[in-house]
């Protein structure tokens, strides 16, 4: 059975939706601790706990749920940013 992901962009006042801090995907139970990955600077999905950190108040950012159709756009945005950072 294929995983059903929920996707979020992580935003703040200085990292708006059009250039978010991170792109996160989540799957698993609605209760308890779901599985979580972020699109990393290595240009792959890696395990993380960003949403958990936000939920516990240890990160001053907000998750905004996005549709699966929007994911490709945000992968492109973050890929451009990560590559530009590597060139600096």
N, C-alpha and C positions, 0 to 999 in steps of 0.2 A: 504494500500500500504506500502510495506517495505521501510525503510529508506535506502538510498544509501550513505554509508560513504566514505570519503576520509581519508586516514591514513598518519600520519607523525611521524618520529622520530625527536627529537629535539637534535641537536648536537652542539659541539663547539670544539675548539682545544684540550681541556682536556677531553671532553666527546664525543669520536668518535662514529661512527655508530654502532660498535660492542658492545658498552656499553653506550647508549645514556642517556641524561639527562631525557628525558620523551618520552612517546608514547601518541600521540594525535589523536583523531578522530573528524571529522567535517562533518556536514550535513547541508543542507539548501541552501539558495541562493548563487550564485556565486558573486552577487553584494550585497553590504550592509554587515551586520554582521551575519555570519553563526553561528549555534549552535556548541559548542565546548566542548569536554570532554577529560580528561586525565586519564590514568590508574594510580590510586593513590596507595600510600603505604598501604591503607586499602584493596588493591587487588580488587577494584571495579572501574567502570568508574564514574568520578565525573566532574561536571561542572568546567570550567576554562576559562582563556582568554590568554593562553600562546602565541598563534599565533598573537593575537591582540597586545600583549605587544611587541613581536618581530617586528611586522609591524610598531609600533610607536617608535621603537628604544630604548625602555626601558629595553630590555633584549639582552645581547650580545651572542646570539645563533642563529642557522639557522635551519629551518625546511627542512627535506628531505622527499619527498613523497615516500611511500612504497606501495607495493601491498597488497591486502587483504590476500594473502597466507603467507606473511611475518609476519603478526600480531601475530600469535600464538608464533612464535619464540621470538619476543620482549616481549610478556607477560611473557614468561618463564624467560628471562634474567632479567627483572625488578622484578619479583616475587622472584628470588634467591637473588637479591641485597637487596630488602626490608626486607626479612626474616633475612638475615645476619645482617642488621643494627639493627633489633629488638633484636637480640641475643647479640649485643655488649653492 
